[in-house]
Amino acid sequence: MTTIVLVPNERGLQALAETPGVRAVQYAPGERFPAEAADAEVLVPGFLSAGAVEALGETMPRLRLIQLLSAGAEVWLPRTPPGVWLSTARGAHGGSTAEWALAAILAIYRELPTFEIRRQQRNWDQHGTDTLQGKRVLVLGAGDLGREMRRRLDASDAHTTFVARTPRDGVHGLADLPELLPQHDVVVVMVPLTAETTGLVDREFLAAMPDQAILVNAARGLVVDTDALVAELTAGRLRAALDVTDPEPLPADHPLWTVDGLLLTPHVGGSTQGGQDRAWAIAAHQIGLFAAGEEPTNLVAGEY
């Protein structure tokens, strides 16, 4: 029996061409679904609006799996129709995001933004800088992103501590944060956005970090209390690197544009060459498992 999968582009057709038991049908995001939608069991979303999501029950009565090309699922979790599985592309973007986080930390410690400003000023400002070697880094999140982060930190001779929602061997629980935060030079946030993690990095969290510590947010903007972070940056007590913000994108008059001690990028941590190819490879594997009657390994349900 053939499983019909709706895909949003030509790349999807190519990615699923060799997947046994699967027939991929292309649709145009934002337009009427093709006739095959009536029999399709899997949807790979493109740029569907919330309204289109809510109408899936009528358009795709046999829908059983929504396969995302992103690792984050917070937008889809509350909108996935009852009885439908939701699977992510976890594993596709962890390496790229960890690479961004490492680059940001190194840029701050080695003062690369400052040296670039001096170059533009034609100022040969030769001086020593700090180093990541020997630093204590707390990674908040022990999933794919966290593991990829640790690999890179190990190569930089830094010391990594994991914290996650569920404590286990080698991983602290959230309850340990008050004790751990003062002991670490860098905190890297790599958690999914859930009710539990929204606002997790609040005023109290930031106050527990030592002077001149660095907060790196590679998760979602809503995990961090923006006003509390701006206050710490304005006071010059903490430093930060943000790839995500709340709000996002930033309005032109937001203080994050001008505050000192901040390295800011516009949500590009996972946006690298080959990223979509990696996402489609994982999507094809997940869909292949489903077509073979097995449970996809990247399923998320309610909370994760």
N, C-alpha and C positions, 0 to 999 in steps of 0.2 A: 504494500500500500504506500502511495506517495504522499508525503507531507508538503502542502503548498505553503510557501513562505512569501510574504509581501516585503519587498526591499525598496528603499527610496532612491537607489541610483545604480548606475552600471557597475560600479565597484562591487556592490552586493551580489549582482548576478555572477560576476567572475569569482567571487569568494566562495559561493555555494555551488559552483558548477560541478565540482568533484565530490560533493557530499552525498553519500549513498541515501537513497530513499527520499530525496528532497527535490522539489521543483520550485525555483525562485521566479517570482513574477514582479516586475518593476511597477511601481506606482509613482505618481507625481505628488509630493507633499503639498498639502493645501488644496488639492483638486479631488475630484470624484474618484473613488477607488475603482479599479477594474472589476470586471464581472467575476473574476476568480476569487475576489474577496469573500464571496458567499461560502466558499469551501476552504478558505485559508485557515490554518490552525496557528500560524506564527506570524507576528508582525515585528519588523525591525523599524522603529520610528525614525522619521526624518525630523521635520519641523512642525509636528502636529500641534494645533492649538488645544487649549483645555476643552473647548467645545467639541472639537473633533474626537478627543479622547472619550468624552462622555457618550458620544454617539456610536462607539465601536460595537456595542452590544447589538445594535440593529444592522450595522454594515457588515460585521464579521461575526455571525451567530455561532461559528465553530471555533472562535479564537480560544486558545488554551495557553499560549506563551507569548509574552512581549519580551523581546531580546534587545537590550540597550547596547549602544556603542560607547557608553560612558561608564565610569566606575561609580559615579554618584547616582543615586536613585531617589533622592528626597522629593523631587518634583513629581515622580511617577507613583510613588508608594500610595498616596491618598487617592490617586485617580485610576489605579488599576481596577478593572471590573472584578466583581466577586467571582471566585472560582478560576481566575486566570493567574498563571505563574508569571513572575517578573524576574528576569535574569540580567545581570550586568556584564560589563566587559572588564571585570576585575582582573588585573594582571597586565592590561595593555598599556596603562599610562603610569604605573608606579615608578618605573625606572626614570622616565623623563621628569616626573615631578620631584623625585628625590635628587636628581641632577640639578634642578633649579634651586632647591633648598640648599644644597651644598654650595653651589655657586654664590648664592646670596650671602651665606655665612662667611665664605672666604672673602667676598668683596668687602664686607664690613670689617673683618679683622685685618685685612691687608690694605684697607683704606683706598680701594680702587676708585670709588666715586670722587674722593678728594683729589687724588692724583690726576684724574681726568679734568677736574676744574682747574687745577694748577697748570695743566698743559694748555688749556684754552687761554689762560692768563700769561702764558710763556714764563712761568715761574718754576725754576728747578728746585723744588722743595724736597730735598733729600733728607729723609729721616726714617728711623726704624718704625716697625708696626707690630701689632699683636699677631698671634698665630692660633690656628685651630688645634695644633698638636697639644695633647695633654688636657684639652678642655673637657668638661663634663657636660654631656648633652642629654637632656631628657626628651625622649620621643613619645609624644602622646598619640597612641595608636599603634597597635602591633600587628596590623594586617599586611597586605602586600606592600603598601607605601612604606610602612614602618620598617619592614624587613629590607627593602631596597635602600632605605636611608641608612640603616645600620651597616650594610656592606660598604657604603661610601665613607661613612665615618670611621670604620675600622681601618680603611686604607689611609686615612688622614691621621691616624694615631690618636683619635679622640676616644673618650669613654662613654658608652651608650647605656642609658637606663630606659626600659620600656614601661609605659603605663597604659592600661586599657580598662575598659568597662568591667571585663571579667578577669580577676587575678588568676594567675596560673604559674607554673614553674618558669622562672625567668622574667615574669611580667607582674608588675605591681598593679593594684587596683586604684580606682579614683580616690578612695579614702586615704591613700598614702600621700596624696599631693601636698598637703600642708607641710609634711615633714621633708619631702623630697625637693620642693621648689627652691628653698634657700640654699641647697647644696649644689645647684647646677648653674653653669655659665650660659647655657643656651636651652631654650624650650622650642621644640619643633612640633607644631600641631598638624596632625594627619588623621583626624577622626572623621567619620561620616557625620553629616548633619542629621541629628535626631532631636526629639524633645529633650533628651538628657544632655546632649552636648550644646544645644542652643544657649548662648550666654555663659558657657562654662568658664571661659577666660574672662572673668569679671574683675572688679576693682580689688577684691580680696586676693584673688589669684595673682594678679600683677604685683600687688604690694608684697607678696611673699617672695618674689624673685629678688635676687641680690642686686645691688647697684651695678649699673653698666651691663647687666645681663641682656641677652638678645632674644626677642620673641620672633619666631618665624611661623607665619600662618600659610600653610599650603592646603588647608581644608576648605572651609567656606567662611565668608565674611561674618555670618551670624553667630559663629562660634565665639567670636571675640566681642566684648563690649567696646565699641569704637570710642565712645566718649572717655571711658576710663583709660584706654590706651593713649589717646591724644593728650590727656592730662599728664601721664607719665613721661611721654616724649617731650612735651612742652617744658616740663620741669628738668629735663636732661638726665633723669635717673635711669631710664631704660632706653634700649635701642630696639629696632624692629625691622623685619623684612616681610612685606605683605604681597602676596600674589592675588589675594581676594579681599574684598572690602564689604562693609555694610554702611551705606548703600553701595550698589554696584550697577552700572558704572558710577564713579564719583561725580557729583555736580561740580561745576567750575569753582564755586566758592567754598568748597569743603576744606577744612584745616589740614587734612592729610596731604594736600598738595604742597603745602609750604612748611610744615612742621620739621624741625631738625631731627636728626637721628633716625630717619626712615629711608629704607630702600623700597621702592614701590614699582610693581609691574602689573600690567592690565590682564590678569587671569590667563597667563600664557604658560604656566608650569608644565602642562601636559601637551602643549601645542608644538610638536616637533615633527620633522620629516619622518615619515614612516609610521606616524601615530595611528592613522586611519587603517593602514594595512595590518598593524598589530591588533587593532580593535576588531576588524573583520575576521581575522584568523581565530580569535577567541570566540566571536559570535558564531562562526561556522562550526566550531567544536561543540559549543553549547547546543546549537540547533541539531547537530548530528546526534548528540546523545538523546535529545527529545525524540527525534525521528526513529531512533532505534528502540524506543520504549523505555529509556532510562531517564533518571532525574538529572537535569542540568546541575553542574556543581557550583554555579554562581548564583543560585536562587537567593532572593531576598523576600521576606514575608513580614510585612508590618514594621518590625524593627530588626535591625541587624547590627 
